[in-house]
């Protein structure tokens, strides 16, 4: 039986067993008189769960004993067909401030913890490290791309590109180079490219080929060209090539970059729950609770869902007021009353209030926050009465991350398209879909807000919470731009549009089919 244990844990899951852990597994199998088939299924369940919990490659007896106690020794684990309890490990919401600060270390080619605890008031070194970390993370991804991996003898016909650094350009004018770096304006009216080795001025007047995307300062790009008179003449420019989540997971199999607690259930069990409860997730943005028309539309929305199986979740994205919140004014009482009224409205539909999960993500007009990202959750003073009326409710940060079964969802509220479009250093091609440009920019940059700190500040020590790496299953970019849904690199990107200032539109996302549906409430 020990050979079977080694086969599953070591060969299949690349885990190393300590001697006492091996004895523990052998004893449990013997005591339960499991057959070879039953033991194999049980061991695979244990090994898969161990990997998900990120306990590390070395299996010790203590943590393993706790895991054995949590997982039934039998293989017939029951799965409810009535649906998953939204408050269980099937549906979890992770605050941006709770995401572990994992930074990529180029020397060890692994993720490390740069500091034990991130702080909002961090040192100046954290700001410099912020951009170096973005560069290192993108570079390791680019070098793993098939266009940059060295050619093997069996694949000698394939061509590959080589990245150069800026310091290697000295004395080599006229030669062609491919560089990876960050766009910056180090001098007024001049565009530069920066990497870890230095900086060089760019001449983009003769760019002949430009990949899709929106190019701003602090955006990382690949440029192809040559040096002339100390200036890099750019012939082609593009964003770093994206990477699917499967490739990223295979490169870092035991690292939870998404954050949050992982379910102890197997992928098969989670899939079974998805199939049994595909009632969809409702996504709304700009829900202005101070507008009577909004409350009437929400009543119609809840009434429509009350006649069928309630949705898995309602994701409410701010702003929750039609005007900016002013502290110390009458807005404080009014805002709290608006939240209380919403709680009363939800409580009027008992089945929805009892079974559906409600997530609230703040916008720029909501309290509180200093204007930097991530934005803290809405204070409990405003939300306490609503929370007392709804069974499963989470007031989250902006951005936040949601894990439903095997789905990873990132929610971000920002008028991003307007900000990025206003700060473009290169005009996008005419006649193209600007929404697709935006989605491609965010995914390729691996960052929710690739703008300069002076345009949209980010807390230096929490920049890792703004990552889009690995690519999530669903990316909600709540924006006042027209509603859209775009598929890119295995990610379903949704902008629900403005609920209150538009035509009361919203999106339904269905996890099983990985599709979304645009809907709206008729005005009456």
RALINJO-V197147 format. One record per helix or strand of 2 or more residues. SS is the DSSP state (hx for helix, st for strand). FROM is the first residue (numbers start at 0). LEN is the number of residues. If there is no record, write none. Layout:
ss/from/len
SS/FROM/LEN
SS/FROM/LEN
This chain:
ss/from/len
hx/1/11
st/15/2
hx/18/14
hx/35/17
st/57/2
hx/60/10
st/90/5
hx/95/3
st/101/4
st/109/4
hx/123/21
hx/152/3
hx/165/4
st/175/12
st/189/6
st/197/6
st/208/2
st/214/2
st/219/9
st/230/9
hx/244/7
hx/266/10
st/280/5
hx/291/14
st/312/5
hx/330/17
hx/349/6
st/356/5
hx/379/10
st/391/5
st/399/5
st/406/7
hx/415/7
st/423/3
hx/433/12
hx/459/7
st/473/5
st/483/5
st/490/5
st/504/6
st/514/6
